[in-house]
Amino acid sequence: MTRTNWAGNVAFGAARVSRPTGLDELRAEVAAADRLRVVGAGHSFNRIADTGGVLLDLSGLAPEIDVDTNGVSVRISGGLRYGDIVRVLDRAGFALPNLPSLPHVTVAGAVATGTHGSGDANRGLAASVRELELVTAAGDLITVSRGTDDFAAAVVSLGRLGVVHAITLDLEPAFEIAQTVYVDIDLDAAVEHLDDVLAAAYSVSMFTDWQRGGRTQIWAKRRTDQPELPAQWFAGHPADGPQHPLPDGDVQAATEQLGAPGPWYARLPHFRLEFTPSAGRELQSEFFVRRADGPAAARAIADLGPALAPLLQVAEVRSVRADEFWLSPTTGRDSVGLHFTWVLDEPAVRRAVAEIEAALAPFEPRPHWAKVFTMPAATVRPRYPRLADFAALAARWDPRGVFGNDWT
């Protein structure tokens, strides 16, 4: 049976799928492979994880969640999802500062592709990484720690440097979040004051259809030890019932709202682990622009709103603080992420994405590595100052190109 990604738009071309159950088996598999890529939850929308060789699935590894209360960190095995670890951390009195919208994705996969949550003061998910244990192309197990020369290259690595056997994350004391959804938002006013919108709470997402007079919501996730949110906002008001980003979405799938305080892990994601939003019937794109360019970039997209409407399910606007990882889409610059969830029609979506890329071109957008984009490599490369250094490191660590594929 052919294995596909989350959306089903990519059928992996692997000669076989391997699901090792222990470190020795994993090391032997990697050392023997001519070509090998790792697949996690499959929540990618292009061929970043594809290979004609071995497709490696780490879900067979024994789950390990080792909380170090003295070091305020956790070491987890490479196949675990965020949803697998958050309750364990909370019971121990700890939290991660940020989470993805979907707790269904694997930690290693999200980190490797520069995936993020939201918040002006919050960096992407990779910023929590303290240490990686990697199986290299030779089958050796190495450890790369914060402060070492190669750390900033190895964390967001697109799977190009090795297989993540284990990952250690920094923690902080557990905290509570109250989530309020504002509805009937005036799109033009929110875009004009986008800086204020994104800075208004610990984590903020603006969901919109980019239609003036259409459906725009602001999902504000406030730490309960931070100031209260306003009662009215850009002509909008708090919803009087649970909301979903999509007009016809199942509100039971969304995390609890209406300002009810709850644990960090039950509010920072948009969706609950026990539901599978959209069941993969979608494509996704995302582009990152400088934080200062956010309002102008959002206006450029709003001007495209009518043309995007037939294909767009919903769009999301978030902010992310800069980090230092060489291949992170937010490396070296505070950013605004412009995210698009599309219907499952890849040819039409690619045409729409090309229009978005043209509209955003003055702002030098960086695409999310694991989503649909059409920018040629020659356009993307100059936006990553350390890309040549990364390529040189990959050539040293993987001289046979085991972890390469056509996409990388």
C-alpha positions in Angstrom: 0.0 0.0 0.0 1.4 3.4 -1.0 1.9 5.8 1.9 0.7 9.4 1.5 1.1 12.6 3.4 -1.6 14.1 5.6 -3.4 15.7 2.7 -3.1 12.8 0.3 -1.6 15.1 -2.4 1.8 13.4 -2.1 2.2 9.7 -2.6 5.7 8.8 -1.3 7.9 7.1 -3.8 9.8 5.0 -1.3 11.0 1.5 -2.2 9.9 0.5 1.3 8.9 1.8 4.7 10.9 0.9 7.8 9.6 1.2 11.3 12.5 0.3 13.6 11.7 -0.5 17.2 15.1 0.2 18.8 18.3 2.2 18.5 20.4 -0.6 17.2 17.9 -1.4 14.4 17.6 2.3 13.6 21.4 2.7 13.3 21.7 -0.4 11.1 18.9 0.8 8.8 20.4 4.2 8.3 24.0 2.9 7.8 22.8 0.5 5.1 20.6 2.9 3.2 21.6 4.6 -0.1 18.7 7.1 0.3 16.5 7.6 3.4 14.1 10.2 4.6 12.0 10.4 7.9 8.3 10.9 7.9 6.5 12.0 11.1 2.8 12.8 11.2 2.9 13.5 7.4 1.7 17.1 8.0 3.7 18.4 5.1 2.2 19.5 1.8 5.1 19.1 -0.6 7.8 16.5 -1.3 10.1 17.5 1.5 9.9 14.0 3.1 9.8 12.0 -0.1 12.4 9.5 -1.2 13.0 6.8 -3.7 14.8 4.8 -1.0 13.7 4.0 2.6 11.0 6.0 4.3 11.7 5.8 8.0 8.8 5.9 10.5 10.0 6.5 14.1 6.6 5.7 15.8 7.8 2.2 16.6 10.5 3.4 19.0 9.7 2.9 22.6 8.1 6.2 23.9 10.4 8.0 26.3 9.5 11.1 28.3 12.2 11.8 30.9 11.5 15.0 32.9 14.5 16.5 34.6 13.1 18.6 37.4 16.5 19.9 38.4 17.6 20.8 34.9 14.1 22.0 34.0 14.1 20.0 30.8 12.6 16.9 29.2 14.2 14.3 27.0 11.8 12.6 24.6 12.1 9.9 21.9 12.2 11.1 18.3 8.8 9.7 17.2 6.6 11.4 19.8 3.9 14.1 19.0 3.3 17.2 21.1 0.0 15.6 22.2 1.9 12.6 23.6 4.0 14.7 26.0 2.1 17.8 27.2 0.0 16.2 29.9 3.1 14.4 31.4 4.9 17.8 31.5 1.9 19.5 33.1 1.6 16.8 35.8 5.2 17.4 36.7 4.5 21.2 37.0 6.1 22.2 33.8 5.2 23.7 30.4 6.5 24.5 27.0 6.3 28.2 26.1 4.7 27.6 22.8 2.8 24.9 20.9 1.7 24.4 17.3 -2.0 24.8 16.3 -2.2 21.0 16.0 -0.9 18.8 18.8 -1.0 15.9 16.3 2.4 16.8 14.7 5.7 15.2 15.9 8.1 17.3 17.9 11.1 16.4 15.7 9.2 17.1 12.5 7.9 20.5 13.6 11.3 21.6 14.9 13.1 20.4 11.7 10.9 22.5 9.5 10.8 25.7 11.5 7.2 25.3 12.6 5.9 27.8 15.2 3.0 28.9 17.4 2.2 32.6 17.9 3.2 35.5 20.1 5.3 38.6 19.8 7.5 37.4 22.6 7.5 33.7 21.5 10.0 32.2 19.2 9.3 29.2 17.1 9.2 25.7 18.5 12.8 25.0 17.7 13.9 27.6 20.3 13.0 25.2 23.1 15.5 22.6 21.8 18.5 22.2 24.2 20.0 19.0 22.7 19.6 16.6 19.8 20.7 13.0 19.5 21.2 12.3 15.8 21.9 9.1 13.9 24.2 10.2 11.1 24.5 8.8 7.6 27.3 6.4 8.8 24.9 5.0 11.5 26.8 6.8 14.3 24.9 8.3 17.3 26.1 11.9 18.0 24.8 14.6 20.4 24.6 18.2 19.4 24.0 20.7 22.2 23.2 24.4 22.5 26.5 26.3 22.5 28.3 24.0 20.2 29.4 25.1 16.7 26.9 23.1 14.7 23.8 23.6 16.9 22.2 26.5 15.0 22.5 24.4 11.8 21.3 21.1 13.2 18.0 22.1 14.9 16.1 23.4 11.8 17.7 21.0 9.3 14.9 19.8 7.1 16.0 16.3 7.9 19.2 16.8 5.9 21.8 16.1 8.6 20.5 13.0 10.4 17.7 11.1 12.1 16.5 12.5 15.4 16.6 9.6 17.9 15.9 11.9 20.9 15.4 15.5 21.6 15.8 17.5 24.8 13.6 20.6 25.4 13.8 23.4 27.8 10.8 23.8 30.1 9.3 26.5 32.3 6.8 26.5 35.2 3.3 25.4 34.2 0.8 28.3 33.5 -2.8 28.9 32.6 -4.3 30.4 29.5 -7.8 32.0 29.0 -8.8 32.0 25.3 -11.3 34.6 24.0 -12.5 34.7 20.4 -13.6 38.0 19.0 -16.0 38.0 16.1 -17.4 40.5 13.7 -14.0 42.1 13.4 -13.5 44.9 10.8 -10.8 43.5 8.5 -9.4 46.9 7.3 -9.2 48.2 10.9 -7.5 45.1 12.1 -5.0 45.2 9.3 -4.3 48.9 9.8 -3.6 48.2 13.5 -2.0 44.7 13.0 0.9 45.5 15.4 -1.6 46.2 18.2 -3.6 43.1 17.4 -0.7 40.8 17.5 0.8 42.3 20.7 -2.5 42.2 22.6 -2.1 38.8 24.3 0.4 36.1 25.0 -0.6 34.3 21.7 -2.8 35.9 19.0 -4.2 34.5 15.7 -6.3 36.5 13.3 -8.4 34.2 11.2 -9.9 35.8 8.0 -11.3 35.0 4.6 -9.6 38.2 3.4 -13.0 39.5 2.3 -13.8 43.1 3.3 -17.2 42.7 5.0 -16.5 38.9 5.3 -15.6 36.7 8.3 -12.7 37.8 10.4 -12.0 36.6 14.0 -9.3 37.3 16.5 -8.3 34.4 18.8 -6.6 35.9 21.8 -4.8 33.5 24.3 -4.1 35.4 27.5 -1.9 34.1 30.3 -4.0 34.5 33.4 -1.1 36.4 35.1 -1.3 39.1 32.4 -3.8 42.0 31.9 -7.4 41.4 30.9 -8.4 41.8 27.3 -10.7 44.6 26.0 -14.5 44.2 25.9 -14.7 45.5 22.3 -12.2 45.3 19.6 -12.1 46.8 16.0 -15.9 46.8 15.9 -15.9 43.2 17.1 -16.9 41.6 20.4 -16.3 38.4 22.3 -18.2 35.4 20.9 -21.2 34.2 22.9 -20.5 30.6 22.0 -17.6 28.3 20.9 -16.1 29.1 17.5 -14.2 27.2 14.8 -11.9 28.9 12.3 -14.2 27.7 9.5 -17.8 28.7 9.3 -19.0 25.1 9.1 -16.3 23.6 11.3 -17.0 21.3 14.2 -16.6 23.5 17.3 -16.1 20.4 19.4 -12.7 20.1 17.7 -11.6 23.5 18.9 -9.9 24.1 22.3 -12.0 25.7 25.0 -12.8 29.4 24.7 -15.2 31.9 26.3 -12.4 33.2 28.6 -12.4 30.0 30.7 -9.0 29.5 32.3 -7.3 26.2 31.7 -3.8 24.6 31.4 -1.4 25.8 28.8 -1.6 22.7 26.7 -5.4 22.8 26.5 -5.5 26.4 25.2 -2.4 27.2 23.1 -3.3 24.8 20.2 -6.4 25.7 18.3 -7.5 22.1 18.1 -7.9 19.2 20.5 -5.8 16.0 20.2 -8.8 13.8 20.2 -10.2 15.3 17.0 -8.6 15.3 13.5 -9.4 18.7 12.0 -10.3 18.5 8.3 -9.1 14.9 8.2 -6.4 16.1 5.8 -8.9 17.5 3.2 -6.8 20.6 2.6 -3.6 22.1 1.4 -1.6 24.7 3.3 0.8 27.6 2.5 2.6 30.1 4.7 4.9 33.0 4.1 6.9 35.0 6.6 7.7 38.7 6.3 9.5 41.0 8.6 7.4 42.1 11.6 7.6 45.8 10.5 6.2 44.8 7.1 3.2 42.9 8.5 0.5 45.5 8.0 1.6 46.4 4.4 1.9 42.7 3.5 -1.5 42.0 4.9 -3.0 44.9 2.9 -1.5 43.4 -0.2 -3.2 40.1 0.5 -6.5 41.7 1.3 -6.4 43.3 -2.2 -6.3 39.7 -3.6 -9.2 38.6 -1.4 -11.8 38.2 -4.1 -9.4 36.2 -6.4 -8.5 33.9 -3.5 -12.1 33.3 -2.3 -13.0 30.2 -4.4 -10.0 28.3 -3.1 -9.5 29.6 0.4 -10.9 27.8 3.4 -9.4 30.2 5.9 -6.3 32.3 6.4 -4.4 33.0 9.6 -2.1 35.8 10.6 0.4 35.4 13.5 3.6 36.9 14.9 6.8 35.1 15.7 10.0 36.4 17.4 13.3 36.0 15.7 15.7 33.1 16.3 19.2 32.2 15.3 18.7 28.9 13.5 20.3 29.0 10.0 17.3 27.6 8.1 14.5 28.8 10.2 12.0 31.0 8.3 12.3 33.5 11.2 16.1 33.5 11.4 17.4 36.9 12.2 14.1 38.8 12.0 10.9 39.2 14.0 8.2 38.0 11.7 4.6 37.9 10.7 3.3 34.6 9.3 0.6 34.7 6.6 -1.0 31.3 6.5 -3.5 29.9 4.0 -5.6 26.8 4.3 -6.8 25.8 0.8 -9.3 23.4 -0.8 -7.6 20.2 -2.0 -7.0 21.3 -5.7 -3.3 21.5 -6.1 -3.1 22.9 -9.6 -5.4 25.8 -8.8 -3.8 26.4 -5.4 -0.4 26.6 -7.0 -1.7 29.3 -9.3 -3.2 31.2 -6.4 0.1 30.8 -4.4 2.1 32.3 -7.3 -0.2 35.4 -7.1 0.4 35.7 -3.4 4.2 35.4 -3.9 4.1 38.1 -6.5 2.1 40.4 -4.2 4.5 39.7 -1.3 7.7 40.0 -3.4 8.6 43.5 -2.2 8.7 42.1 1.4 11.1 39.3 0.6 8.9 36.5 2.0 10.3 33.2 3.2 8.0 30.2 2.6 7.3 27.6 5.2 9.5 24.7 4.2 6.8 22.0 4.5 3.9 23.8 2.7 2.9 24.6 -0.8 5.0 27.3 -2.5 6.2 28.0 -6.0 9.2 30.3 -5.5 12.3 28.9 -7.4 15.3 28.0 -5.4 17.2 31.0 -6.8 14.7 33.3 -5.1 14.6 31.5 -1.8 18.4 31.0 -1.3 19.5 34.7 -0.8 16.9 35.0 2.0 19.0 32.6 4.2 22.4 34.1 4.8 23.8 30.8 6.2 22.4 28.5 3.5 25.8 28.0 1.8 27.3 27.2 5.2 24.5 24.7 5.8 25.1 23.0 2.5 28.8 22.7 3.3 28.0 21.1 6.7 25.6 18.7 5.0 28.3 17.6 2.6 30.6 16.9 5.5 28.2 15.1 7.6 26.5 13.2 4.8 29.0 12.9 1.9 26.9 10.1 0.2 23.8 12.3 0.2 21.8 9.6 2.1 19.4 12.2 3.5 19.0 14.2 0.3 16.2 14.1 -2.1 15.1 16.0 -5.2 13.3 18.6 -3.1 16.3 19.4 -0.9 
